[in-house]
Amino acid sequence: MITKLLVANRGEIARRIIRTAHDMGIRTVAVYADGDADAPFVAEAGEAFALGGRSSAETYLVADKLLAVSRRSGADAVHPGYGFLAENAGFARAVASAGLVWVGPSPEAIEAMGDKLAAKRLAEEVGVPTLPSSTDPSAAGAVGFPLLVKAAAGGGGKGMRVVASAPELPAAVAAAQREAAASFADGTVFLERYLARPRHVEVQVLGDAHGNLVHLGEREC
């Protein structure tokens, strides 16, 4: 049973996790950048620790700082929320190696699906149709315009730029790389054909370490 949970995130994401943990009788630990010191999630947690820095790269993306707070606070589990290090297999392994419960997918699942390039390769291997894509900016013509410059790591729309023609591509790649590095500590991007009017329908599946599985039905995103 988890007794004290460190929430390795901020804002509304952290608030939802903190609220649910409190409802379950689990104590919570928040971490915060300097600019978030007075944010609601900091006040709502049972304890809060400064990470020492203003940017994400100095705070929420620094695994060593998060693990240090885990030790100081006596937390026995870490919930990454989404974004930041939530899809970082190295962080998941570091949490487990520190003797803490990682509230999230296994490192192996993150490596297979958290990296969009790895996920595309896996989809192609099992015959799932995928859009034309490339990791080589010089292959934009083969991918076709309009295209999307897309961060390989993370999610939430970070590190993405729509490009309508070749002259726009260099600036879009550079901007997407900067945003991806700042959001996920990984600046890897790739090119993918852009669909202007897509439908995004997904089935969310949850599983635990005890073999229990449940799906939450279809979701129109």
N, C-alpha and C positions, 0 to 999 in steps of 0.2 A: 504494500500500500504506500502510495506517495504521501508524504506528510508536509513537505515544503517544496514549492515549485518556483524555480527561477524563470522568469519570462524574458527571453532574449529578443525583445522587440519594443515597439513604442506605439503611442497614439491609440487609435480606436482598436487596432489589433490587440494590443496589450490589455486594454480595458475589458474586452470581451473574454479573454482568457482569465483574467483576474476575477471577474464577476462569476464565471462558471466555477473556478477553483474554490472561491469562497462558499458558493452554494454547496459544494461537495465536502466542505470542512477541511480544505487543503490551504495551508498558509502560503503566502506569495511573496516573492522578492522581485522588485522592479530594478532595472538599470536605466541610466539616462545620460544623455549628452548634456553639455552645459546649457544649451538653449531650451532643453526640455525640463529643467529643474522645477518649474512651476506648473507643469502639465498635469491634467486630471489623473492620468494613469499612475503617476508617481505618488500622488496623495492616496489613491485607492488601494495600493498594494500594502501588505503588512509591513514590509521593509523596503527601502530604496537605497541604492548605492550609485554614486557618481562614477562614470567611466573615464572622466578626465579628457575632454576634447569637445570640439563643436561639430565637426563633420562626421558623417557615417563612417568614413575610412579610419577615423581616429577612435571610434566608439563601438557602434553596433556591429561592425564588421571585423572586430579584433577578437579572435577566439580566445587568446590568452587572457585578455581582460575579463571576458565573460566567465571563464573557468576560475579565475582568481576570485571573483565575486561569489561564485558557487561555493568555493571552499570557505571563504570568510563568513558567509551567511549560514552555512550548514544545510544548504539545499540538497535534496536527494534526487532531484529531477530537473530537466531543462526542457522548456517548450519554446521552440523557435518562432511560432506564429507562421507568417509567410513573408516572402521577400528576405532581404538581408542574407543570413546564413542558413535559412530553412532548407535549401536544396544543395547544401555543401556537404558532400560525403565525408570530407576530411574533418569537418567540425563534428558531425555525428559520431565518427569514430573516436575523436578526442573526448567527447562527452562520456561515451561508454568506457573508454580506457581509464577515465578518472573515477570510475565506479558509480556513475550517475545513470539514472534512467533517461533515455532519449525519447521524448514524446514526439514521434514522427516515424516516417518510413525508415527501413534499414538502410545502411550505407550502400548496400548492393542495389537496392531498388532506386535509390537516389542516383547512383551512377548510371543506371539503365534508363531512367526517365527524367531525372532532373536536368540533365544536359540535353538540349533539344537536338543536337547533332547525333548523339547516341540514340535518342528516342527515334529519330527518323531512320537511322540504320536498322534498328530493331523492327520498326514497322515494315520497312522494305523487305527484310529477311522473311517475314511471315506473310508477305503478299498484300499488305494494306496499301492502297493507293496514296501517294504523296505528291505534293507540288514540286515542280522543278526547283532545284536549289544548288548552291555552290558556296564553298568557303573562299573562292578565288574572285576578288573584285573584277579582275580582267575577263571573267566569264559571264559578265552581266548580260551580254547579248544572247548567250545560250539560255540563260534563265528567262529572259524576256521582260520587257517593261509593260506596265508599271511593276516595280518590284518592291519588296520590303527588306530593308536592312534590319537584322534581327539579332538581339543578344542570344548567345547560346545558353547562358545560365539564367537562373531566376525566372521571374514572371511579372504579372501585373502591368504589362505594357511598357515596362522600363527598357531603355536601350533599343527602341524601334523607330525607324524613319521610313516614310513612304517616298519612293523616288520615281519620278515620271519619265526621266530621260538621262542619258549618260553624263551630260555636264554637271548634273546635280549630285552624282554618286560620291565623289571624293569627300565633299563636305559632310554628306549624310553618314558615311562610314566613320569619319573621325568623330562626329557628334555622338553617334550611337556607341562607339567604343568608350568615350569618356563617361557617358551616362551609365553604361553597363559596369565599368570599373568602379564607379562611385557607389552604385547600388548593390553590386554582388561581389565585389573584389575580383572580378573576372571580366576583362575587356574583349573577350572573344565574340566576334559577330559573324554572321553569314548572310547570304542573299537568298531570298525565296520569292517566287512569283506572288504578286499581290492580288488578292481577290477583293474587288470593290464592294460587292454586296453578298457577303457570305452569310450562312447560318451556322451558328456554333451550338451544337447539341451535344451534351456529354452525359455520361452515367458515372456518378461518383461512387467509388467502392472503398469501404473501410475494412481493414483487417487488423487483428492484434497478434501478439506473440504466442497466443494460445490456440491458434487455428480457427478463431471465429471470424466470419466474413459476413458483411451485409452491404447491399447496394441501396442507394437513396433514390432510385428511379431516374428518369430523364430530367435534364435541366436545360432549359433554353437560356443560353448565355448572351 
